[in-house]
Amino acid sequence: MTREHVLVTGASTGIGRAIALEFDAAGWHVLAGVRREADAQALRAVGSPRLRPIILDLTRDEDIDAAAVLVRETTGPAGLAALVNNAGSNLSGAFEYTRPEQARALMDLNLFGLARVTQVLLPHLRAAARRGRPATVVNVGSIGSVISVPWEVWYHASKWAVLGLTLGLRHELWAEGVRVTAVLPGGVRTPFLAKSGSQMDEAVRALPPDAPASYARGMSVLRSRVAVAERFGSTPERVAAHVRRVVERSGRSGRSYVGLDAHVLRLVVRVLPPRLRDWVLRQSFA
């Protein structure tokens, strides 16, 4: 049983909740970031005494600063062995009709919130690394970090940015003993998928009368793909187990894929000629 500390963001539901419980079951001391007290109570009800939910909204600097103070008080000179950046949201709909404030809010959470919490916790990650074993940062991205589809372009933009940040930061922090890795799942059966489908339905209804007919058709196609992912996607527990293995192996690779669909799409990107790849994506999603 380990006595290491890990902080997990976005632990209220879905993948983040599964990650927090996975580490808890493996004997880690878990700080689980949630946005509501009700979510904290739900985690306490199923976790061990080692699992400590904390209120952590990555769009609020005061929450992030408070989390850093708590990490210092909780871990002391031992430092923080791992940070799992899981918190994030989706934004579905046609790019042409996406309001600027919607896009900014998405990037504020998916990219800038992730970056900010990583910044303030780096001293504690370095402290853990000085004890002889690398500390690990895992950024939970998406297969959407390496392949983009229509009708969710802002979401994919945020996930490409997360991957770029991950790979650059991996080199920047290597000499400090901090390993940075992106875990890239395909479809996962969580409330995130159901919410994405609902967003798509609402985006279709909100199209103005003069919107191109191809927009509604294309969004309906992607909506059907979401339904397939809801049925055949990976479980949150599978992703959580994968994340724990990445951490316990000290982030040996800069990126790691989870799920059959993620590996298939990765192969599509690597193998198909660009024009054929683009045709396949348009046929599949547009």
C-alpha positions in Angstrom: 0.0 0.0 0.0 1.4 3.4 -1.0 1.4 6.5 1.1 1.9 8.8 -1.8 -0.4 11.8 -2.5 -2.3 12.5 -5.8 -4.6 15.4 -6.7 -7.3 14.7 -9.2 -9.4 17.5 -10.8 -12.9 17.1 -12.1 -13.7 14.2 -9.7 -17.4 14.9 -9.4 -18.6 12.4 -12.0 -17.4 10.2 -14.9 -13.7 9.6 -15.5 -12.5 11.9 -12.7 -14.6 10.2 -10.1 -13.4 6.8 -11.3 -9.8 8.0 -11.2 -10.1 9.2 -7.6 -11.7 5.9 -6.5 -9.1 3.9 -8.4 -6.2 5.6 -6.7 -8.0 5.4 -3.4 -8.5 1.6 -3.7 -4.8 1.2 -4.5 -3.8 2.9 -1.3 -3.0 6.4 -2.4 -3.9 9.5 -0.4 -6.3 11.3 -2.8 -7.3 14.9 -3.0 -10.3 14.9 -5.2 -11.4 18.2 -6.8 -15.1 18.7 -7.0 -17.3 21.7 -7.7 -20.1 21.1 -5.2 -20.4 19.9 -1.7 -23.0 17.4 -2.7 -20.4 15.8 -5.0 -17.9 15.8 -2.1 -20.4 14.0 0.2 -21.1 11.4 -2.5 -17.4 10.6 -2.8 -16.9 10.4 1.0 -19.7 7.9 1.1 -17.9 5.4 -1.2 -14.2 6.2 -0.6 -11.8 5.3 2.2 -10.7 7.8 4.9 -7.7 8.5 2.7 -9.9 10.1 0.0 -10.4 13.8 0.7 -12.8 15.7 -1.6 -12.0 19.4 -2.0 -13.9 22.2 -3.7 -11.9 23.1 -6.8 -13.3 25.0 -9.7 -10.5 25.6 -12.2 -12.1 28.8 -13.4 -11.7 30.4 -10.0 -8.1 31.4 -9.0 -9.1 31.5 -5.3 -10.0 27.8 -5.5 -6.7 26.9 -7.1 -4.7 29.0 -4.6 -6.6 27.3 -1.7 -5.8 23.9 -3.2 -2.1 24.7 -3.3 -2.1 25.7 0.4 -3.9 22.5 1.2 -1.4 20.4 -0.7 1.4 22.1 1.2 -0.3 21.5 4.5 -1.2 17.9 3.7 1.9 16.6 2.1 4.6 18.6 3.8 8.2 18.0 2.6 7.1 14.7 0.9 5.5 16.7 -1.8 2.8 15.7 -4.3 3.6 12.6 -6.2 1.0 13.0 -9.0 -1.4 15.5 -10.5 -4.2 14.2 -12.7 -5.7 17.1 -14.7 -9.1 15.6 -15.7 -11.6 18.5 -15.4 -13.0 19.7 -18.7 -16.2 20.3 -20.7 -17.5 20.1 -24.2 -19.0 22.7 -26.6 -21.1 21.4 -29.5 -22.6 23.3 -32.4 -21.7 25.1 -35.6 -18.6 27.3 -35.4 -20.4 30.1 -37.3 -23.0 30.5 -34.6 -20.9 29.9 -31.5 -20.9 32.9 -29.2 -17.4 34.2 -28.2 -18.2 34.0 -24.5 -19.0 30.3 -24.9 -15.6 29.6 -26.6 -13.7 31.6 -24.0 -15.4 29.8 -21.1 -14.5 26.4 -22.7 -10.8 27.4 -23.1 -10.7 28.9 -19.6 -11.6 25.5 -18.2 -10.0 23.0 -20.6 -6.7 24.8 -21.1 -6.1 27.8 -18.9 -7.5 26.2 -15.7 -5.4 23.1 -16.3 -2.3 25.2 -16.9 -2.9 27.4 -13.8 -3.3 24.5 -11.4 -0.2 22.8 -12.8 1.8 26.0 -12.3 0.9 26.4 -8.7 1.5 22.8 -7.8 4.8 22.4 -9.5 6.9 23.2 -6.4 5.1 20.4 -4.6 5.7 18.0 -7.5 9.4 18.9 -7.6 9.6 18.3 -3.9 8.3 14.7 -4.4 10.7 14.2 -7.3 13.7 15.2 -5.1 13.0 12.0 -3.0 14.4 9.9 -5.9 11.4 8.9 -8.0 9.9 11.1 -10.7 6.6 12.9 -10.0 4.0 12.7 -12.7 1.5 15.0 -14.3 -1.3 13.3 -16.3 -3.4 15.5 -18.6 -6.5 13.7 -19.6 -7.1 14.7 -23.2 -9.0 12.9 -25.9 -8.6 11.2 -29.2 -9.9 14.7 -30.2 -6.3 15.9 -29.3 -5.0 14.3 -32.5 -8.0 14.2 -34.9 -10.7 16.9 -35.3 -14.3 16.5 -36.4 -16.8 19.2 -37.4 -19.4 20.6 -35.0 -17.1 20.4 -32.0 -14.3 22.5 -33.3 -13.7 24.5 -30.1 -13.6 21.4 -28.0 -11.0 19.9 -30.4 -9.0 23.2 -30.4 -8.8 23.0 -26.6 -7.7 19.4 -26.6 -5.0 20.0 -29.3 -3.8 22.8 -27.1 -3.6 20.5 -24.1 -1.6 18.0 -26.1 0.8 20.7 -27.3 1.2 22.0 -23.8 1.8 18.5 -22.5 4.5 17.6 -25.0 6.4 20.8 -24.6 6.1 20.8 -20.8 7.4 17.2 -20.7 10.7 18.4 -22.1 10.8 21.6 -19.9 10.3 19.7 -16.7 12.3 16.5 -17.5 15.5 17.7 -15.7 13.4 18.5 -12.6 12.2 14.9 -12.3 8.6 15.7 -13.3 7.1 13.6 -16.1 4.2 15.0 -18.1 2.0 12.7 -20.0 -1.3 13.0 -22.0 -3.8 10.1 -21.7 -6.1 10.2 -24.8 -9.3 8.1 -24.5 -11.8 7.5 -27.3 -15.5 7.4 -26.4 -16.2 6.8 -22.7 -19.6 5.9 -21.3 -20.1 8.8 -18.9 -22.6 11.7 -18.4 -20.2 13.7 -20.6 -21.3 11.9 -23.7 -25.0 12.3 -22.8 -24.5 16.0 -22.2 -22.7 16.3 -25.5 -25.6 14.7 -27.3 -28.1 17.0 -25.6 -25.9 20.0 -26.6 -25.9 18.9 -30.2 -29.7 18.5 -30.2 -30.0 22.0 -28.7 -27.6 23.4 -31.3 -29.6 22.0 -34.1 -32.8 23.5 -32.7 -31.1 26.9 -32.3 -29.9 27.2 -35.9 -31.4 30.3 -37.6 -33.8 29.9 -40.5 -31.1 31.0 -43.0 -28.4 28.5 -41.8 -27.0 26.2 -44.4 -28.9 23.0 -44.6 -25.6 21.0 -44.4 -25.2 22.2 -40.8 -28.3 20.5 -39.5 -27.5 17.4 -41.5 -23.9 17.2 -40.3 -24.8 17.8 -36.7 -27.4 15.0 -36.9 -24.7 12.6 -38.2 -22.4 13.4 -35.4 -25.2 13.0 -32.9 -25.7 9.5 -34.2 -22.0 8.8 -33.6 -22.3 10.0 -30.0 -25.1 7.4 -29.5 -22.8 4.7 -30.8 -20.0 5.8 -28.4 -22.5 5.7 -25.5 -23.2 2.1 -26.3 -19.7 0.8 -27.2 -17.2 3.2 -25.5 -14.8 2.4 -22.8 -15.9 2.4 -19.2 -14.6 5.1 -16.8 -13.0 2.4 -14.7 -10.9 1.2 -17.7 -9.6 4.7 -18.2 -9.0 5.2 -14.5 -7.0 2.0 -14.3 -4.9 3.1 -17.3 -4.2 6.5 -15.7 -3.0 4.8 -12.5 -0.7 2.6 -14.5 0.7 5.6 -16.3 1.4 7.3 -12.9 2.9 4.3 -11.3 5.2 3.8 -14.3 6.3 7.5 -13.9 4.9 8.7 -17.3 7.3 6.8 -19.5 5.6 8.0 -22.7 4.4 11.5 -23.7 1.0 10.2 -24.9 -1.0 7.1 -24.3 -4.3 6.0 -25.9 -7.2 4.2 -24.3 -10.0 2.3 -26.1 -10.3 0.5 -29.4 -11.8 3.5 -31.2 -8.9 5.7 -30.0 -6.4 3.2 -31.5 -8.3 2.9 -34.8 -8.5 6.7 -35.2 -4.8 7.0 -34.3 -4.1 4.5 -37.1 -6.3 6.5 -39.5 -4.2 9.6 -38.8 -0.9 7.8 -39.2 -1.6 5.5 -42.2 -4.1 7.1 -44.6 -2.9 9.8 -47.1 -4.2 13.2 -46.1 -6.8 13.5 -48.9 -8.2 10.1 -48.2 -8.2 10.7 -44.4 -10.2 14.0 -45.0 -12.7 12.2 -47.2 -13.2 9.5 -44.5 -13.8 12.1 -41.8 -16.2 14.0 -43.9 -18.2 10.9 -44.7 -18.2 9.8 -41.0 -19.0 13.1 -39.3 -20.2 15.7 -41.8 
